[in-house]
Amino acid sequence: DATSVALLRKAGAIVLGKTVTTEFAYRDPSPTLNPWNRGHTPGGSSSGSAAAVAARMCPVALGSQTRGSVLRPASYNGTVGLKPTFGRVSRFGVIPLSWSFDHVGWMTRSVEDAALLLRVLAGPDSKDPTTLPDPEPDFFKAQGDSGPPHIGVLGEYFHDNADAEVREHTEEIAGRLASAGARVESLELPPSFATASDDQLTILTVEAASFHQPMLEEKAELYGPHIRELIEAGLRIDAVRYSRALENRLQFIADTRSLASRADVLLTPTTPTPAPSDLSVTGSAMFQGPWTSCGLPTVTVPSGLSATGLPLGIQLVAGPLAERRLLTAALWCERQLALDLRPPLP
């Protein structure tokens, strides 16, 4: 078993089985359908996990995120999705895509369930040298009534790249949270944000090629077109370009930690659009990927439905190892929004 699965079993979880994912957690779509509308993608890579939780097949499901593979499908399927701080949860047993970015995360029906899983899964693991000590055994404050959070709303990149419906919806949600007592203010993104996605893709592509090259040489015909293209591209990237991307990322990590310290949580839309109707793609990681690159903890909370009846979500981000603050704020937001989204299943 992967360490995450072993810890769940130890805690008494009933493991139902494995859900479908995209090939090697990349872009080749899986056969999973979105329970809200079978003509729209469920997202990826953790497509089966999100669809299973949304369809009430199980209360929680594990996934992995290298760019947006937990939060994006969680949002597309109307569930909560949590990606902890890099190193908070062991990755032992997870097939790598990029060792700099791979995270274990999960989808749940509620913020409380997401926190419960974190309590079970967080902590050091001798089988994963990137894991960190776990200083907090509980990830809620008093579990009761916490005060309204200080929320920093990020516009610019997120405003410009969201479609009109998502943009207006996010502004409406921020207004509702402010009316409920939250201190809401606009914050500016650091200059390093401009190249963060490109740098992440450079690093990811090289690291995916490093892991997959031996298998590609032996079993090239078994690889799907997108993951094969990624590996071949990674083999062509030179060391200087990779090194520059790593250097830029260090500045980006420092800048985003500073940004996160200016509020209890940062708020953005989780995705630029509702789930796309093109089943050959799994959606865009552009809103989730930067937070995976810097390793900050993020959670998506369902926030409503689009005009066509597809789920929308808000993404909350906190500082490193600040899951307690993140989840307390997410719980408060969840209670203010008071939604119980269920797909129109027969």
C-alpha positions as CSV (number, residue, x, y, z in Angstrom):
1,D,0.0,0.0,0.0
2,A,0.9,3.6,-0.4
3,T,1.6,5.3,2.9
4,S,-1.6,7.3,2.6
5,V,-3.7,4.1,2.0
6,A,-1.9,2.3,4.9
7,L,-2.7,5.2,7.3
8,L,-6.3,5.2,6.2
9,R,-6.6,1.4,6.8
10,K,-5.0,1.8,10.2
11,A,-7.5,4.5,11.1
12,G,-10.4,2.1,10.2
13,A,-11.2,3.3,6.7
14,I,-13.1,0.9,4.4
15,V,-11.2,1.0,1.1
16,L,-13.7,0.4,-1.7
17,G,-11.2,0.3,-4.5
18,K,-9.3,2.4,-7.0
19,T,-10.8,5.1,-9.1
20,V,-9.8,5.9,-12.7
21,T,-7.2,8.6,-13.3
22,T,-5.7,10.1,-16.4
23,E,-2.6,8.3,-17.7
24,F,0.3,8.9,-15.3
25,A,-1.7,11.9,-13.9
26,Y,-1.3,13.9,-17.1
27,R,-3.6,15.1,-19.8
28,D,-4.8,12.0,-21.7
29,P,-8.5,11.9,-20.6
30,S,-10.0,9.0,-18.7
31,P,-13.4,7.4,-19.5
32,T,-14.9,8.9,-16.3
33,L,-18.0,11.0,-16.8
34,N,-19.0,14.2,-14.9
35,P,-22.1,13.3,-12.9
36,W,-23.5,16.8,-13.3
37,N,-23.5,16.6,-17.1
38,R,-22.0,13.7,-19.0
39,G,-21.2,16.0,-21.9
40,H,-18.7,17.9,-19.8
41,T,-15.3,16.8,-18.5
42,P,-14.9,15.7,-14.9
43,G,-11.5,17.2,-14.9
44,G,-8.2,15.5,-14.2
45,S,-6.1,13.9,-13.3
46,S,-8.1,12.7,-10.3
47,S,-11.3,12.4,-12.4
48,G,-12.6,9.2,-10.9
49,S,-12.1,10.3,-7.4
50,A,-14.0,13.6,-7.8
51,A,-16.9,11.9,-9.7
52,A,-17.2,9.2,-7.1
53,V,-17.5,11.6,-4.2
54,A,-19.9,13.9,-6.2
55,A,-22.1,10.9,-7.1
56,R,-22.2,9.8,-3.4
57,M,-20.4,6.5,-4.2
58,C,-18.1,7.3,-1.3
59,P,-17.6,10.1,1.3
60,V,-13.9,10.7,0.5
61,A,-11.4,9.8,-2.2
62,L,-7.7,10.3,-2.6
63,G,-6.0,12.0,-5.6
64,S,-2.7,13.6,-6.5
65,Q,-1.9,17.1,-7.7
66,T,1.1,18.2,-9.7
67,R,-0.6,21.3,-11.1
68,G,-4.3,21.2,-10.6
69,S,-5.3,17.6,-10.5
70,V,-7.2,17.6,-7.2
71,L,-8.7,21.1,-7.0
72,R,-9.8,21.3,-10.6
73,P,-11.9,18.1,-10.7
74,A,-13.2,18.8,-7.2
75,S,-14.5,22.1,-8.4
76,Y,-15.9,20.7,-11.7
77,N,-17.8,18.0,-9.7
78,G,-19.0,20.2,-6.9
79,T,-17.0,18.7,-4.0
80,V,-14.5,20.1,-1.5
81,G,-10.8,19.4,-2.5
82,L,-7.7,19.8,-0.4
83,K,-4.1,20.0,-1.3
84,P,-1.9,20.3,1.8
85,T,1.4,22.0,2.1
86,F,4.2,20.3,0.2
87,G,5.7,17.7,2.5
88,R,2.7,17.6,4.9
89,V,1.6,14.2,3.5
90,S,3.7,11.3,2.4
91,R,3.9,10.6,-1.4
92,F,5.3,7.1,-1.0
93,G,3.5,4.7,-3.3
94,V,2.5,7.5,-5.8
95,I,3.9,7.2,-9.3
96,P,5.8,10.4,-9.8
97,L,5.1,13.0,-12.5
98,S,7.3,15.7,-11.0
99,W,9.0,15.3,-7.7
100,S,9.2,19.0,-7.2
101,F,5.4,19.4,-7.4
102,D,3.6,16.1,-6.7
103,H,1.2,16.3,-3.7
104,V,-1.3,13.8,-2.3
105,G,-4.7,15.4,-1.8
106,W,-8.3,14.4,-1.6
107,M,-11.9,15.2,-2.4
108,T,-14.7,15.2,0.3
109,R,-18.3,16.2,0.7
110,S,-17.4,18.8,3.4
111,V,-14.5,20.8,4.8
112,E,-14.9,18.9,8.1
113,D,-14.2,15.6,6.3
114,A,-11.2,17.2,4.5
115,A,-9.8,18.2,7.9
116,L,-10.4,14.7,9.3
117,L,-8.4,13.1,6.6
118,L,-5.6,15.5,7.1
119,R,-5.5,14.6,10.8
120,V,-5.0,10.9,9.7
121,L,-2.6,11.4,6.9
122,A,-0.3,14.3,8.0
123,G,3.1,13.5,9.4
124,P,6.7,12.4,8.6
125,D,7.4,9.2,6.7
126,S,10.8,7.6,6.5
127,K,9.9,6.3,3.0
128,D,9.5,9.9,1.7
129,P,12.4,12.2,2.6
130,T,10.4,15.3,1.6
131,T,7.9,14.8,4.5
132,L,7.9,17.3,7.3
133,P,7.2,17.0,11.1
134,D,3.6,17.4,12.0
135,P,3.3,20.1,14.7
136,E,-0.5,20.2,14.8
137,P,-2.6,17.1,15.7
138,D,-5.9,18.9,14.9
139,F,-6.7,21.2,12.0
140,F,-9.6,23.2,13.3
141,K,-9.5,25.8,16.0
142,A,-12.2,25.0,18.5
143,Q,-14.4,23.4,15.8
144,G,-17.1,25.8,17.0
145,D,-17.8,29.3,16.0
146,S,-14.6,30.9,14.8
147,G,-14.5,34.6,13.9
148,P,-14.9,35.8,10.3
149,P,-11.5,35.5,8.5
150,H,-9.4,38.2,6.9
151,I,-9.6,37.4,3.1
152,G,-7.3,38.7,0.5
153,V,-9.0,38.7,-2.9
154,L,-6.6,38.3,-5.9
155,G,-7.6,39.9,-9.1
156,E,-5.4,40.8,-12.1
157,Y,-4.4,37.4,-13.5
158,F,-7.4,35.6,-12.1
159,H,-9.8,38.4,-13.1
160,D,-8.4,38.7,-16.6
161,N,-8.3,34.9,-17.4
162,A,-11.7,34.0,-15.9
163,D,-14.8,34.0,-18.1
164,A,-17.5,36.6,-17.4
165,E,-19.7,34.3,-15.4
166,V,-16.9,33.0,-13.1
167,R,-15.6,36.6,-12.7
168,E,-19.0,37.9,-11.6
169,H,-19.7,34.9,-9.5
170,T,-16.4,35.3,-7.5
171,E,-17.1,39.0,-7.0
172,E,-20.6,38.1,-5.7
173,I,-19.2,35.5,-3.3
174,A,-16.6,37.9,-2.0
175,G,-19.3,40.4,-1.4
176,R,-21.5,37.9,0.5
177,L,-18.6,36.9,2.7
178,A,-17.9,40.5,3.4
179,S,-21.5,41.1,4.3
180,A,-21.3,38.1,6.7
181,G,-18.5,39.8,8.6
182,A,-15.3,38.8,6.8
183,R,-12.7,41.5,6.3
184,V,-12.2,41.4,2.5
185,E,-9.5,43.4,0.7
186,S,-7.9,43.3,-2.7
187,L,-4.2,42.2,-2.8
188,E,-1.8,42.5,-5.7
189,L,0.2,39.6,-7.1
190,P,4.0,39.7,-7.0
191,P,6.0,40.3,-10.2
192,S,7.3,36.7,-10.1
193,F,3.8,35.5,-10.7
194,A,4.2,36.5,-14.4
195,T,6.5,33.6,-15.2
196,A,5.5,31.1,-12.5
197,S,3.4,28.9,-14.8
198,D,6.0,28.7,-17.5
199,D,8.7,27.9,-15.0
200,Q,6.5,25.2,-13.5
201,L,5.9,23.6,-16.8
202,T,9.7,23.6,-17.6
203,I,10.5,21.9,-14.3
204,L,7.6,19.4,-14.6
205,T,8.5,18.5,-18.1
206,V,12.1,17.7,-17.3
207,E,11.3,15.7,-14.2
208,A,8.6,13.7,-16.0
209,A,11.1,12.9,-18.7
210,S,13.7,11.8,-16.1
211,F,11.3,9.3,-14.5
212,H,9.7,8.0,-17.6
213,Q,12.6,7.8,-20.1
214,P,13.5,4.1,-19.3
215,M,9.9,2.9,-19.6
216,L,9.4,5.0,-22.8
217,E,12.4,3.3,-24.4
218,E,11.0,-0.1,-23.6
219,K,7.2,0.4,-24.0
220,A,6.8,3.5,-26.2
221,E,3.7,2.0,-28.0
222,L,1.8,1.8,-24.7
223,Y,2.1,5.5,-23.9
224,G,-0.8,7.9,-24.8
225,P,-0.1,10.8,-27.1
226,H,-0.1,13.6,-24.5
227,I,2.2,12.0,-21.9
228,R,4.5,10.8,-24.7
229,E,4.7,14.3,-26.1
230,L,5.5,15.6,-22.6
231,I,8.4,13.1,-22.1
232,E,9.9,13.8,-25.5
233,A,9.8,17.5,-24.9
234,G,11.5,17.1,-21.5
235,L,14.4,15.3,-23.1
236,R,15.0,18.3,-25.3
237,I,15.1,20.9,-22.5
238,D,18.7,21.9,-21.7
239,A,20.2,22.2,-18.2
240,V,20.5,26.0,-18.3
241,R,16.8,26.5,-19.0
242,Y,15.9,24.0,-16.2
243,S,18.3,25.8,-13.8
244,R,16.8,29.2,-14.5
245,A,13.3,27.9,-13.9
246,L,14.4,26.5,-10.5
247,E,16.0,29.8,-9.6
248,N,12.8,31.7,-10.6
249,R,10.7,29.4,-8.6
250,L,12.7,30.1,-5.4
251,Q,11.8,33.8,-5.7
252,F,8.2,32.9,-6.4
253,I,8.1,30.7,-3.3
254,A,9.4,33.6,-1.2
255,D,7.0,36.1,-2.8
256,T,3.9,33.9,-2.4
257,R,4.7,33.2,1.3
258,S,5.0,37.0,1.8
259,L,1.7,37.5,0.0
260,A,-0.1,34.8,2.1
261,S,1.1,36.4,5.3
262,R,-1.0,39.5,4.5
263,A,-4.3,37.8,5.2
264,D,-5.7,34.7,6.9
265,V,-6.5,33.3,3.4
266,L,-6.2,34.4,-0.2
267,L,-9.3,33.9,-2.4
268,T,-9.5,33.2,-6.2
269,P,-11.9,31.3,-8.4
270,T,-10.8,27.7,-8.5
271,T,-11.1,27.5,-12.3
272,P,-11.4,30.0,-15.1
273,T,-14.6,28.4,-16.4
274,P,-17.1,25.7,-15.4
275,A,-16.3,22.2,-16.7
276,P,-15.6,22.4,-20.4
277,S,-17.8,20.5,-22.9
278,D,-14.7,19.3,-24.8
279,L,-14.2,15.7,-23.5
280,S,-10.7,15.5,-25.2
281,V,-9.4,17.8,-22.5
282,T,-9.5,17.9,-18.7
283,G,-9.7,21.7,-18.2
284,S,-7.2,24.4,-17.3
285,A,-4.7,24.3,-14.4
286,M,-3.8,27.9,-14.7
287,F,-5.6,29.0,-11.5
288,Q,-4.4,26.0,-9.4
289,G,-0.9,25.4,-10.7
290,P,0.8,28.4,-9.2
291,W,-0.1,27.3,-5.7
292,T,1.2,23.8,-6.3
293,S,4.4,25.3,-7.6
294,C,5.0,27.2,-4.4
295,G,3.7,24.4,-2.2
296,L,1.2,26.4,-0.3
297,P,-1.9,24.6,1.1
298,T,-5.1,25.2,-0.9
299,V,-8.7,24.1,-0.7
300,T,-11.7,24.5,-3.0
301,V,-15.1,25.0,-1.6
302,P,-18.3,24.7,-3.7
303,S,-19.8,28.1,-4.1
304,G,-22.8,27.7,-6.5
305,L,-23.9,26.6,-10.0
306,S,-23.4,28.2,-13.4
307,A,-26.2,29.3,-15.6
308,T,-26.1,25.8,-17.2
309,G,-26.2,24.0,-13.9
310,L,-22.5,23.2,-13.5
311,P,-20.6,23.5,-10.2
312,L,-18.5,26.5,-9.4
313,G,-15.9,26.9,-6.6
314,I,-13.8,29.3,-4.7
315,Q,-10.1,28.5,-4.0
316,L,-8.6,29.5,-0.7
317,V,-4.9,29.6,-0.1
318,A,-2.9,30.0,3.2
319,G,0.7,30.2,4.2
320,P,3.1,27.2,4.6
321,L,1.9,24.7,7.2
322,A,-1.1,26.9,7.9
323,E,-3.8,24.2,7.2
324,R,-5.4,25.0,10.6
325,R,-6.0,28.6,9.5
326,L,-7.0,27.5,6.0
327,L,-9.5,24.9,7.1
328,T,-11.0,27.1,9.8
329,A,-11.6,29.9,7.2
330,A,-12.9,27.3,4.7
331,L,-15.4,26.0,7.3
332,W,-16.6,29.5,8.0
333,C,-17.1,30.2,4.3
334,E,-18.8,26.9,3.8
335,R,-21.3,27.7,6.6
336,Q,-22.0,31.2,5.2
337,L,-22.7,29.8,1.7
338,A,-24.9,27.0,3.1
339,L,-25.0,24.9,0.0
340,D,-25.8,21.2,-0.5
341,L,-24.9,20.5,-4.1
342,R,-26.1,17.2,-5.5
343,P,-25.8,16.1,-9.2
344,P,-29.0,15.3,-11.0
345,L,-28.6,11.6,-10.9
346,P,-31.5,9.2,-11.6
